[in-house]
Each structure stands twice: as C-alpha cells, then as structure tokens.
Amino acid sequence: MAVGTGGKIVRSTDNGSSWDNATSCQFSTNLDDVTFGNNTFVSVGDSGNIVRSTDNGSSFDNVTSVNSQYLYGITFGNNTFVAVGTLGKIVRSTGNASSWGNATSGISQYLRGITFGNNTFLAVAQSGKIVRSTDNGTSWDNATSNTATNLWGVGFGNNTFVGVGVSGNILRSTDNASSWDNATSPTANTLNGVTFGNNTFVGVGNSGNIVRSTDNGSSWDNATSPTANTLYGVVFGNNTFVGVGASGNIVRSTDNGSSWDNATSPITTDLKGVTFSE
C-alpha cells in the first residue's frame, strides 16, 4: 500500500510487481505516510488528516483527528499507532485507530519520521532532534543526537536504530537510542526514508538515490537505481524491498537491495509513504 499527494492511495497484491488504485473515493488532502497494524491500514497527512481501512485497502474512511497540524510519519507497535508532525506534534491511538489522543514530545521542531523497536517508539526531527518513548507513546524524552542536521527518516532492525537525513547524513544507535554515532555515507543527496529486512538496511532519497548496509548500518554502499526521481519512502515485505517517490515512481528489489527495477504505477502524482501488510 502506498499513499501520496492529493490523497492518492495505490496498492499491490503481488509483491509490488503491479499496482492499482485502492479506492475510487480518493481524498483531496495530501497523505504523507502509511502503516499497518491490527488488520488496519492507517495513513496520515495534511491538516492532521487521518484515514484508515479495515478491509485490506478496498475502502478508506476519515477518522476524527485531535490535531490540525501536518502529520508526516506514522508507525505501529504494541497495539498502538503513533503519528508525528509539525512543531513536535505527536498523536496516538490504541486498538484499531478509531480514536486518537495527543502526546507531548517536548520539542518544537518538525518531527518527520518514526519507527518502533525494542518496545521503543523513536522519532526524528529537524536540527538532528530525536525523541523516544518506552511507554507506548504516552510520554517522551530527548535522546542525545550527534548531529544538528535535519533528519527525515528512521528504521529499526537487529537491535539497531538508523536515522537518515539531509546531505546523506546517516547515524545509528545500538543501545536503544541512548547514544548515537555517525556512519560514513556514500552519498551527499538527502535521504528521506530507511527500512530493514533480511539483515539489510536500505535507504532512499533525492535523485533516485538508494543506499544499503549489510552490517547493521556500520558501512554503506550505493545501489544502482532505475530512476532519477526523488524517492520518499521504502518498505520491506515478502523478501521484497519497495520504494516510492515523485511522479508516482515505484521501484522494487528482490535481491536484498542489490538490484532494482521499475514497477508500473497507475498514477503520476507523488507517492510519499509505503507499507506492507503481513
């Protein structure tokens, strides 16, 4: 499932090989990210908009939001959905995302990416800010970052958090975000998203840049990308990495991110987020 500009939602049932529009009732507001949990797809975006589907993406409905700020990222863990956005805004929902409440992040920077791992929600923001929660998103504290660079995406795997951002910045933590170190990046292009699968981290970014690491984020190399369009989001499922981006671009890899090909997209507007339903 992928979401994007103008409320577009597309989906694939064959590991990202082919895609179709998920619903004829598309939304008018931009959608920036999407996640899956408790048999529910949940997407967030402009003006605090939250939409969800409980029928595998066949139809979506609006959920009453407790926030009017732009929401950029969402994830699911421990029976809880957590979304982040403008001016440090955090909202959360337990169960099936039918009702939401506010949480206090303690920062005013824009939160752009969020992930879950080791019973910890971790969000990254402008100016290298990182916040985390170990009580299902109820309360948050600052994690010490070693960068002042804007961070756009974060992922988790093998007990390692990896954050990515402007100018190809990559940082990692192996102690549940208590401390961070910089990894040498193979690109100066902004990286917008990162995910983990099959013992491999894959990051995507501007100019179609794709980077990967097979040693828990310690070292990285460039993968040959089939597009020069900006890629905003990436996900892993069924031994397949799928990235989405500008002009409806969709790319995929079935060999741990070593090689990539284009998938035919049904739209030409930007896709901002992508998720996988197990």
Secondary structure, DSSP 8 states (H G I E B T S, - for coil): -EEEGGG-EEE-SSTTSB-EES-SS--SS-EEEEEEETTEEEEEEGGG-EEEESSTTS--EEE--S--S-EEEEEEETTEEEEEEGGG-EEEEESSSSS-EEEB-S--S-EEEEEEETTEEEEEEGGG-EEEESSTTSB-EEE--S--S-EEEEEEETTEEEEEEGGG-EEEESSTTSS-EEEB-S--S-EEEEEEETTEEEEEEGGG-EEEESSTTSB-EEE--S--S-EEEEEEETTEEEEEEGGG-EEEESSTTSS-EEEB-S--S-EEEE----
